[in-house]
Amino acid sequence: MKDKYIRKLRELFKLKSFPPNPKNSIHDLLKGKELILYGAGEGFMTVSVFVLKKFGFKPKTVLDQKVKKSDFYFGIPAYNPSYFNPTKEEIEKNIRCDYCW
C-alpha cells in the first residue's frame, strides 16, 4: 500500500502544475463538515486570515483552555474543551483543527 502512495506522489511531482481536478482540495476535505479550531492564540489569526478567509471558511466553534466556560471569540462561539460536549451527530459532522495556538 505504501508503494501505491509513493508512486502517486512521484506522478504528481512530475506535473508542472496542479492536476486538473485534485481530489484532495480543502473544499473536498471540508465538504459537508463544520470546522472546530482548537486554540485561540496567535496562530488563530494566522489560520483565519491566510487559510480560512482565503478559501471562504468560517469555523463553527473555537475551543481554548483560556475560555472560562463559553464565550465568543471574533464572533465565533468559543468553549473551554472541558465544557464542550458535542452530540454524536456533531462529532461525525465536525473536523477538528489542532494547530491554532
N, C-alpha and C positions, 0 to 999 in steps of 0.2 A: 504494500500500500504506500509506503514511504517513497518508493521509486516512482509511483504514479505522480505524486506531487512534485517531485524533483523534475521529472520530465516536463510537466505542465509549466513549472516556473521557468525552465530553460527556454521553452517555446515562447513564453511571454517576454522574456528578456531579449529575444531576437527581434521583436517587433520594434519599429521606430516610433510608434505612438500607441495610445491605448487601444485595446481591442474594440471593435465597433459596438458591441453590446456586452459590456462587462457585467458578469453576474454577481460580482462582489461589491457593487457600488454601495455607498452609505444609504441610499434610498432603498435598495433591495434589502439591506440588513435591518433597517428600521421600519420597513413596510408593515403597517398594522400594529406596530409596537408603540408603547409610551416610554419615554426616556426618564430614568431616575438618575440624577447625578449625586454621587457621594462625595461630599466635601464642598465647602463654601469659602475656600481661601482664595489666594491669588490665582491659582490655576483655574478656578471657576470663570473668572473674567476672560482669561486667555481662551479657554474652550468655548465660552459663549460668543466672543467676538470673532475668533478666527475659524471656528468649526461650525457651531450651530447656526449662527446668523448667515454664514456663507451658504449653507445648504438648506436654510429655511426650516430649522427645527427649533422647538421650544421645549425645554424639559417640563414634564408634568409635576415633578417633585424634586426637592433638594433635601438630602439627608446630611446632617452635620452634628458632631458632638457639642458644638457651641450653642446650638439651639436648645433652650430650656425644655420645652415640650413640643410646641408647634408655633409657627410664625410665618411670615412671608419674607422672601429674600428676592429682591428685584422683581416683585410681583408674582413670584412663584411660591406655591405652598412649600414650607420648609418644616422638617421634623427632626427631632432627636431620634436616632435609629432605635433607641430603646422604646419609643412611643409609637413607632411606625409599624402598624400591624395590617399589612395588605391581605385581602382575601385570596383564595386560591386562584380565582379568575384574574385578579390584578397581577399576581405573581407570573402567571402564564403570559400576560399581555405586556409585561414590562421588560425593558432592557436596562440593566444597571451598569452605570459607568463609574469605575472606581478610581479615577486618576485626577480628580479636580481638587487638589489640596488648597 
